[in-house]
Amino acid sequence: MSHLFAAGRLLAFFVSITGLLAVSARPALADVPPKRELRGVWIATVENIDWPSSRNLTPEQQRREYRRMLDIQQRNGINAVFVQVRPASDAFYQSDLEPWSRWLTGTQGKAPSPAYDPLPFLIEEAHNRGMEFHAWFNPYRASMDSVTRRLAPNHPFRQHPEWFLRYAGKLLYNPGLPEVRQYINRVILDVVRRYDIDGVHFDDYFYPYPEAGQVIHDEAAFAQFNPSNLSLPDWRRQNVNVLVRDLHDSIQHTKRWVKFGVSPFGVWMNQRNDPEGSATSAFEGYSGLYADAREWTRQGWVDYILPQLYWSSSFKVAAYPVLLEWWSRNRFGRHLYIGQGAYRMLETSRRDTAWLGNRELPRQVRMNRSFPADVQGSVFFSSKSLIVNPRHAADSLRLNLFRYPALVPTMPWLDAVPPRPAQNLVVTTSPKANTLTWQPAPLAPDGDLAAYYVLYRFAANETPSPDDPRHILTVLRPKPGTGLAYVDTAARPGLGYAYYLTAVDRLHNESRPVNVRTTGRPVEIIVAQASADPAPMPPAVPPVATAPVRTPLPTPRSSVTRTTSGGSITKIKTKIKPRKKRGFLQRIFGGR
């Protein structure tokens, strides 16, 4: 009996210690920022909201303004931009289909002078800063007014006036016409083929937002193109569904790495109207705009969904936490990014007073992170709103929430094959800096090369891990005509470091690391030994995946160290034995 009592006390002690360890470990784990998180901004061109700030700027002024904007957003931690390239059946790029935008040059149809195509520049500047570039199209808006005499001679209205509807003082494409859907598909695929974009993006404008006393006059199309005898609301929803479905399919057949996503109105349906809806009492995208965003994710017709949740946590009609939880349950394996209303912090709304303080936006980002398996990031409307730093919102991102870099989450249904590791990694140490150089690897089994590289640095007493972005030293995207190198000027003389280098492909799959360790000697050259390539991965990937695929770091292999000191060279071969499995306390507290 005494033995049983002693055993019971021992078990109780073990359980209590386990509980204490778990509790003590939670804050440390919670403090680790996410390594994978999309952090984006919308850059609106319509009405010169964000860029260019005026329709009278010269091309050089436009370029300077855009570079300055991206520099600021890079400091804010942004890794993706959603740039409006077709605001109203016009173009911020060279097009044979649609006229130059008046918000670019002052007059619709007038080319930039001196002549240039802005879109390659916009893409390259984003890529140079490690940002994805999503080309943002408004599919149905044809003009911000219905005064057709101001339209350019090559505006589609001139050739096909039967394609258009007038509604609330605007000119809109008629979504019910098959020719319209084919034309919109053609316009977007023209950009996909000719430009190096990372994604195609739609906002929330499908059928128009209802206006008092206004009627959508699509009766003729409804009578002619409704073979299933659907009701008018169901027919309109089907028209939008067909556009979304067919465009996604066309993009994937044109360039498999280009993503397609939509930013719908934040409320799909209210629960009182549909048991699958959210516990809200707001305007509905499903019935008001005929946009069935839940169906798009359920069918896999989008790669990401980006609902506009521009309400505060205390706004009862459409509370942010309620909608965040609803969308997290209805993403159906596709990426979920949250549209954050940074502009709301510039308002003085009496209906949603939580925005008057400086805590709401940071609180929402933290709430997003409380759904780590379901919410993959945030996109802020709009770029200008963050740049003016309302209520120190940008300071919260730059100094705290986005202080450390993050890689864009992977999309395994598009690509789950990582690139091959970099080759011939060498670190040369000196009292002033450690210089790392390497070479690109051959094609991966799926034909991809590395799009960029991630360099991690660890102190000699730290256990290298790929999961903590606080150890990312740099994210380097190679430029044509330049070698692959990084100079670590922050390395302290006399200290040894471990450097881990990974290659990352276009869709952000990360390779196994190549690693080197310095010893702290004043001058040395260390060459990483390349590890054997893994067996080729099968080309087929699951159509839907709910979490990024990560490749675990391998056990370090043999390395060769050539140390140069005082004019003599010694060669030291070191073999690192596989680490033994750590015990319980070691697994809890870490350590080597």
ABEGO torsion letter per residue (X at the ends): XAAAAAAAAAAAAAAAAAAAAAAAAAAAAAABBBABBBBBBBBBABGGAAOBABAABBAAAAAAAAAAAAAAAAAAGBABBBBBABABGBBABBBAABBBBAAAAGBBGBBBOBBBBAAAAAAAAAAAAGBBBBBBBBAABABABABAAABBAABAAAABAAABBBBGGBBBBBAABAAAAAAAAAAAAAAAAABBBABBBBBABBBBBBBBGBBBBAAAAAAABBAAGBBAAAAAAAAAAAAAAAAAAAAAAABAABBBBBBBBABABBAAABAABBBBBBBBAAAAAGBBAAAAAAAGABABBBBBBABBAABAABBAAAAAAAAAAAAGGBBBBBBBBAAAAABABAABAAAABAAAAAAAAAAAAABAAABAEBBBOBAAAAAAGBGGAAAAAAABAAABBBBBBBBAAABABBBBBBBGBBBBBBAABBBBBBBBBBBBAAGBBBABBBBBBBBAABBBBAABAAABABBBBBBBGBBBBBBBAABBBGBBBBBBBBBBBAAGBBBBBBBBBBAGBABBBBBBBBBBBBBBBBABBBABBABBBBBBBBBBBBBBBBBBBGGBBBBBBBBBBBBBBBBAAAAAAEEX
